[in-house]
Amino acid sequence: MSAASGALDLDRLLAARLHAVRARPYLATALFALHPVECRSVPTMAVDRHWRMYVSPSFVAATPEEELAAVWVHEVSHLLRDHHVRGDRIARERGLTGTGARLRLNIAADLEINDDIYGDGLVRPEGAVVPGTLGLPDGELMEDYLFRFGLGPRTRDLAWLDCGSGADGLERPWDLGPDGAHGLAAHEHEAVRFRVARGIAGSPGSASKAWRRWAEDVVHPPQPWRTLLGAAVRSAATAGGAGEDYTYGRPARRSAGVPGAVLPSLRRRPPRVAVVVDTSGSVSDAELGSALLEVAAIARALGGRRDLVTVVPCDASARVVHPLCRAEGIPLLGGGGTDLRAGFARALGASPRPDAVVVLTDGQTPWPSRRPGCRTVVGLFPRHRHRSEEDDYVPDAPPSWARVVVIGESGR
């Protein structure tokens, strides 16, 4: 049927998709995976979490092809960026319900997308909301934008906005659901996302900064910092050459080739870890409490052998080396300036010498000029800037020979 009879002009819609593919070739896989469904209940075009795009026939008939192409890119961006999953999570955590909450979630998701997708072959559709519309900066995420604006005079003209459950996670009456026709299963849309991300990562010059950042997170997803810290400690403590020793308790197999001689076998003794805890005044009580928890976690990473872990509290000078009997009983005294070089010296001077050193600090310290004779892991309490009374002070970054994990961040 023709568009004049009120049916969807599919040829016009698909021609707009080809326009979108030419303008954003790195999104081609996702654009062709999105299945259009005629729907008179949507104001323009909307998506669900199963990669269906619901399309208003009257909107397609009244909108120029170049604007339709931009809407294709906009709607598929919601799905690629997992706005439905993120919207679900925010709604649960914040108790967001009702049409007002849906509209705010949808606007916030649009702000994340629209700040950089237009231009270079894609025109900005009439009515598209961008951060500047609400007096907000570009380059932020849906979660950041959501709580920086409220519904009011500046959003009154956006009441019509509805990009569907694929934009905010809240089901719509027109959704066909997981068992409806032409939907993608979870593993299929994950495959689409990964393929698009690999394409962007392979030729990053053609994509915007926001898309490159997204692709990096898909191809190399950030890991929880506790997992990273535990893995770094285990890797450092069990590195090749650490903890090797000889024993006659179990003769070597090669003794059979040397009659009359008993040769010792080589065994790996359990690794020892020294934990240097920054107790200077710039480290908060909450961070010291977190440090104690990490000391206990380090012991668990070593199979529960608390006797293999020692703790060195240090501010401008290092104090007693404490054997770890019970993490809660370690006195983390300090409160002055910071010089963790003293902590390194105290830890490395202990007998027996540690196989790995773990430092828990905010980084506001000088570091040893020479690499220690063992692996080093730095658990870094995040700081944006430390201002002294005299001027801005930017501390040296942890040295390149240390494995650094930022404590409290979900990223790498």
SVG drawing of the C-alpha trace seen along z (x, -y; Angstrom):
<svg xmlns="http://www.w3.org/2000/svg" viewBox="-6 -30 83 76">
<polyline fill="none" stroke="black" stroke-width="0.4" points="0.0,0.0 1.1,-3.6 1.9,-6.2 -1.1,-8.1 -3.5,-5.4 -2.0,-5.8 0.3,-2.8 3.9,-3.0 6.1,-4.1 8.7,-1.3 10.7,-2.3 11.2,-5.8 12.1,-4.5 14.6,-2.0 16.1,-4.6 16.7,-6.8 18.5,-3.8 20.9,-3.6 21.5,-7.3 22.3,-6.6 24.7,-3.8 26.5,-6.1 26.9,-8.8 27.8,-6.4 29.3,-3.2 30.6,-1.9 27.0,-1.5 25.9,0.5 25.6,3.8 23.3,2.4 21.2,0.4 20.5,3.5 19.8,5.5 17.0,3.2 13.6,4.4 11.0,1.8 7.4,2.4 4.5,0.1 2.8,-1.4 0.4,-4.2 0.7,-4.5 4.2,-6.0 4.6,-9.8 7.7,-9.3 10.0,-6.3 10.8,-4.2 12.7,-1.0 12.2,1.8 14.9,3.9 14.5,6.6 15.8,4.5 12.4,3.7 11.8,0.1 8.2,-1.0 7.5,-3.6 4.6,-6.1 3.5,-6.1 2.5,-9.7 5.9,-10.7 7.7,-9.0 5.5,-10.6 6.0,-14.1 9.7,-14.0 12.6,-14.6 14.7,-11.6 17.9,-13.1 16.1,-13.7 14.7,-10.1 18.3,-8.9 19.3,-10.9 16.5,-9.3 17.6,-5.8 21.0,-6.6 19.5,-8.1 17.2,-5.1 19.9,-2.5 22.2,-4.4 19.8,-3.8 20.2,-0.1 23.9,0.0 24.5,-2.0 22.3,0.3 20.0,-2.6 17.2,-0.1 19.4,1.9 20.8,-1.3 17.3,-2.8 16.0,0.3 18.8,0.1 18.3,-3.6 14.5,-3.2 15.0,-0.4 17.7,-2.2 15.9,-5.6 12.3,-4.4 11.5,-6.2 7.9,-5.4 5.2,-7.0 5.2,-9.0 7.2,-11.9 10.1,-9.6 9.9,-7.9 10.2,-11.3 13.2,-12.3 15.0,-9.1 14.2,-9.4 15.5,-13.0 18.7,-12.1 19.4,-9.2 18.8,-11.6 21.2,-14.1 23.9,-11.5 23.4,-10.6 22.6,-14.0 25.6,-15.9 27.8,-14.6 25.9,-12.5 24.8,-15.2 26.8,-16.8 29.1,-15.1 26.2,-13.9 23.5,-13.7 21.2,-16.7 19.7,-17.5 16.0,-16.6 13.5,-19.2 12.8,-19.0 15.9,-17.0 17.0,-17.9 20.7,-18.6 22.5,-19.5 22.6,-23.2 18.8,-23.2 18.7,-22.7 21.9,-24.7 24.0,-21.5 27.5,-20.6 28.2,-18.1 30.0,-14.9 28.2,-13.4 26.3,-10.2 22.6,-9.5 23.1,-8.9 24.9,-12.3 22.3,-14.2 19.3,-12.7 19.7,-14.5 20.8,-17.8 17.5,-18.9 13.8,-18.7 10.6,-18.8 9.5,-22.4 9.3,-25.3 12.4,-24.2 11.1,-20.7 7.5,-21.6 8.0,-21.2 9.4,-17.7 6.3,-16.1 5.7,-14.3 9.1,-12.6 8.9,-8.8 11.8,-6.7 10.3,-3.5 11.4,-0.9 14.8,-0.6 15.6,-4.1 14.6,-3.8 13.7,-0.2 10.0,-0.9 7.7,1.3 5.2,-0.3 1.7,0.9 2.8,1.5 5.8,3.6 5.7,7.1 7.7,8.6 10.4,11.3 8.1,13.8 7.0,11.4 8.2,11.7 11.5,10.3 13.1,9.7 16.7,10.4 17.6,12.7 20.1,11.4 23.1,13.2 22.2,11.9 22.1,8.2 25.3,8.7 26.9,10.0 25.7,7.0 27.1,4.6 30.5,6.4 30.8,6.4 30.0,2.6 32.5,2.0 35.2,4.0 34.6,2.0 35.0,-1.3 38.1,-0.1 39.6,1.0 39.2,-2.4 38.7,-4.9 39.4,-8.0 35.9,-7.7 34.0,-7.8 33.4,-10.5 35.1,-10.5 32.0,-9.2 31.7,-6.3 35.3,-5.4 34.9,-5.5 31.9,-3.2 33.7,-0.8 36.6,-0.6 34.3,0.4 32.5,3.0 35.7,4.6 37.6,4.3 34.9,4.0 35.9,2.4 36.3,4.8 35.5,4.3 38.5,2.9 38.4,5.5 38.8,8.2 41.7,6.3 43.4,5.7 43.1,9.4 44.4,10.5 47.3,8.1 48.3,9.2 48.2,12.9 50.2,12.2 52.8,10.3 53.1,12.7 53.4,15.8 55.6,14.3 58.2,16.6 61.2,16.9 59.4,15.7 59.5,18.1 61.7,20.9 63.7,23.0 65.3,26.5 64.3,29.3 65.7,32.7 62.4,33.8 61.5,35.0 64.4,36.1 64.6,34.9 63.7,37.4 67.0,36.8 68.7,38.5 68.1,41.9 70.7,40.8 73.4,40.1 73.8,43.4 74.9,42.9 73.8,39.2 70.6,37.6 69.8,34.4 67.3,31.9 64.1,31.1 63.0,27.5 59.8,26.4 57.9,23.2 57.5,21.8 54.4,19.7 54.9,16.1 55.1,13.3 53.4,9.9 54.2,6.7 51.3,4.1 52.3,0.5 49.3,-1.6 49.4,-5.4 48.2,-6.8 48.9,-10.5 46.5,-13.3 45.2,-13.3 43.8,-9.8 40.3,-9.7 39.1,-7.4 36.8,-5.8 39.8,-5.0 41.8,-3.6 38.9,-1.4 38.8,-0.3 42.6,0.4 42.0,2.8 39.4,4.6 41.8,4.9 44.5,6.3 42.1,9.1 41.3,9.6 45.0,9.9 45.3,12.7 42.4,14.5 44.0,14.1 47.0,16.0 44.8,18.9 44.0,17.5 47.7,17.6 47.7,14.5 51.2,15.4 52.5,14.5 51.2,10.9 52.8,8.0 51.5,4.5 53.6,1.3 51.6,-1.9 53.4,-4.9 53.0,-8.7 56.3,-10.7 58.0,-7.8 57.4,-4.1 56.4,-2.5 56.5,1.1 56.1,4.0 53.0,5.7 52.4,9.4 48.8,10.0 47.0,12.0 43.7,10.2 43.2,7.2 40.9,5.4 43.8,5.3 46.3,3.4 46.9,-0.1 47.0,-2.5 48.6,-5.4 49.7,-8.5 48.2,-11.8 51.2,-13.8 52.8,-14.3 53.5,-11.5 56.7,-9.9 56.1,-6.3 59.8,-5.8 60.2,-5.1 57.5,-2.5 59.1,-0.8 62.5,-0.8 60.9,0.7 58.9,3.4 61.9,4.4 64.2,4.5 62.1,7.0 63.2,10.6 62.2,12.7 62.1,10.3 58.7,10.0 58.0,11.4 55.6,8.6 54.8,5.1 51.2,3.7 50.8,0.0 47.4,-1.5 47.7,-5.3 46.1,-8.4 49.3,-9.0 50.2,-12.3 53.8,-11.1 57.3,-10.9 58.1,-7.4 61.4,-5.4 63.8,-6.4 64.8,-2.8 62.6,0.2 62.4,2.6 63.7,6.1 60.1,7.5 56.8,6.9 54.8,3.8 51.1,3.2 49.6,-0.2 46.0,-0.5 45.3,-4.1 42.5,-6.1 41.2,-8.4 42.1,-12.1 41.2,-14.8 43.5,-17.5 45.3,-18.3 45.7,-22.1 48.4,-23.2 48.2,-26.5 50.7,-28.0 49.8,-26.8 48.4,-23.9 50.3,-20.7 50.2,-17.9 52.0,-14.8 54.1,-12.4 52.1,-9.5 53.0,-6.1 56.1,-4.8 55.8,-2.7 57.2,0.4 54.2,0.6 50.8,2.2 48.2,-0.4 44.6,0.2 42.3,-2.7 40.3,-1.8 36.6,-2.5 36.3,-2.8 34.6,-0.2 36.9,-0.9 40.4,0.4"/>
</svg>
